């Protein structure tokens, strides 16, 4: 499990949390992506870039409905 949030200050994380947070997601790594916050950064990156992080057989859930059709 990786957690990516561009607004998280990694210096302020508890030691037990640091292993989950990544500074950038990796291409073609993830079986599932959950967008749980509506950061403008995700809108700016766009769905095409976010889809690059997914494996070919994967799911994407957009709980904030930033990208219609992925809820």
C-alpha positions in Angstrom: 0.0 0.0 0.0 1.3 3.4 -0.9 -0.3 6.7 0.1 0.3 9.8 -2.1 -0.8 13.2 -1.0 1.2 16.1 -2.5 0.2 18.3 0.5 1.6 16.1 3.2 4.8 17.3 4.7 6.8 14.1 5.1 9.0 15.7 7.8 5.9 15.9 10.1 4.9 12.2 9.7 5.1 9.8 12.6 7.7 7.1 12.1 5.0 4.4 11.8 3.4 6.4 8.9 6.5 7.1 6.8 6.6 3.6 5.2 3.2 4.1 3.6 3.6 7.7 2.2 5.4 8.1 -1.1 6.6 11.4 -2.6 5.5 10.3 -6.1 3.5 7.3 -7.2 5.2 4.8 -9.5 4.1 4.1 -13.1 2.3 0.8 -13.8 2.5 -0.4 -10.1 -1.0 -0.2 -8.7 -3.9 -2.7 -8.8 -6.2 -0.1 -7.4 -6.2 3.6 -7.0 -8.5 5.5 -4.7 -8.8 9.2 -5.0 -10.2 10.2 -1.6 -9.4 14.0 -1.6 -10.2 16.6 -4.2 -6.8 18.3 -4.4 -6.3 20.7 -7.4 -3.1 18.8 -8.0 -5.0 15.7 -9.1 -7.2 17.8 -11.4 -4.1 19.4 -12.9 -2.4 16.1 -13.5 -5.5 14.8 -15.3 -6.9 11.4 -15.7 -4.4 10.4 -18.4 -1.4 10.9 -16.1 -3.1 9.2 -13.1 -3.9 6.2 -15.3 -0.2 5.8 -16.0 0.1 4.6 -12.3 -2.3 1.7 -12.9 -1.5 -1.8 -14.0 -3.3 -2.9 -17.1 -6.0 -4.8 -15.1 -6.8 -2.5 -12.3 -9.5 -0.3 -10.8 -9.7 3.4 -10.1 -12.3 4.9 -7.7 -12.7 8.6 -7.6 -14.7 9.3 -4.4 -14.6 13.1 -4.9 -15.9 12.8 -8.5 -13.0 14.8 -9.9 -13.1 12.7 -13.0 -16.7 11.6 -13.9 -17.0 8.0 -14.8 -14.5 6.7 -12.2 -16.8 6.6 -9.2 
